[in-house]
Amino acid sequence: MKQVGLVIKSDSMAEKKADELEKWFTDRNVNVIRKQYSKIDGRPPQLDSESAPSDLSCVFVLGGDGTFLSAARWIGDRDIPMLGIKFGDVGFLAEIAEESLFDVAEIILNNHFDTRLRSRLEVRVIRNNQEIACETVLNDIVINKGALARLANIQTYVNGRYLTTYKSDGLIVATPTGSTAYSLAAGGPIIHPAVPGIVLTPICPFTLTNRPLIVPDTVTIEIKLAKMSSDIMLTFDGQEGLGIDDRDTIVVKTSPHPIRIIIMPDRHYFDVLKAKLRWSGSRI
């Protein structure tokens, strides 16, 4: 292992631990590429636009789920294993707690670890037959109306066949990883990360029969807005936003580049789920 990445939440405790971890690696002749996750001009916290080096052995993410999503965008399509260390609010992507960091770093340094793939979505926005945006998301995309806008009319197609027009405050298209994020809060189902699917969850639908829907991860979803739609925003993992209107077609499909997450043998998905959602009296 010659080079690792550190992505750090803007937090004094996380920064202090990152200093210790950086020294720990450099003492072992491992080069460290360090990135700070910070707020810029009132936008959601994010990294700069520079991509991660392709020769990183792995990336340590010190923060919460937002930091992890930002780090996933930073590595882009590169097959670089990632490990989340909890320094944030309630989340599902941090694999270990702060007190286990150096024991786990030793394990990773010796290449004694396993990984699991998490699917991502490739999202393209087409306007007047030209691509104006192309993003890869780990959690979800959200189509949302502005504070004073009327209900959005969101025409949805699956593999070229018309599905329905969601009359709602918006629509969430999420991966299994993203099923425990905004989609869950909007009434969507929880999907195990190993289940190959994509979930469509309407936000406050006007028609009560418009329920969340899980489709195979092999389909292509196309989304269009009805004529005269205005004040509608498309967001990617809550990190970037784009104003859209009836000229746009949003094309969503499973990305050929999943994220590789480092896992610990004593951490099980259902135990994490029970703890985070406080099932059966569990505590975070």
Secondary structure as UniProt FT lines:
FT   STRAND          3..9
FT   HELIX           12..26
FT   TURN            27..29
FT   STRAND          31..38
FT   TURN            41..42
FT   TURN            54..55
FT   STRAND          58..63
FT   HELIX           65..75
FT   TURN            76..77
FT   STRAND          82..86
FT   HELIX           98..100
FT   HELIX           101..109
FT   TURN            110..111
FT   STRAND          114..118
FT   STRAND          121..127
FT   TURN            128..129
FT   STRAND          130..137
FT   STRAND          140..145
FT   TURN            147..148
FT   STRAND          152..158
FT   TURN            159..160
FT   STRAND          161..168
FT   STRAND          170..174
FT   HELIX           177..180
FT   HELIX           182..185
FT   TURN            186..187
FT   TURN            193..194
FT   STRAND          197..203
FT   TURN            208..209
FT   STRAND          213..216
FT   TURN            217..218
FT   STRAND          221..225
FT   TURN            227..228
FT   STRAND          232..236
FT   TURN            237..239
FT   STRAND          240..244
FT   TURN            246..247
FT   STRAND          248..254
FT   STRAND          259..263
FT   TURN            265..266
FT   HELIX           269..277
FT   HELIX           279..281
//
